Amino acid sequence: MRSKETPRLHLDSALNDLLMLQQRYPFLDKTYDIAIDAVLKQIKKFPDKVGNEYFCHRCGNKVGKYEHHCECGQGIDWRDE
């Protein structure tokens, strides 16, 4: 059985690699910004709770209870719920 933390470790590693490459090749800054943003969206985050509603911390869109992703692509983590 694969650990649920394994994907997170791969995402952290990919993010570190992108940050290192961004420093090495600053003329590709915009390209790396897009790639880094895509990786960060895959790292699931718990939504912000306001009253009885939940909102994506990245874009502010309302997310339904137990949705896996927001419309903006941000992964939603409900494990704390």
Summary of the structure (lengths in Angstrom):
residues: 81
radius of gyration: 14.9
end to end distance: 24.1
largest distance: 45.6
contacts: 182
relative contact order: 0.14
helix: 46%
strand: 15%
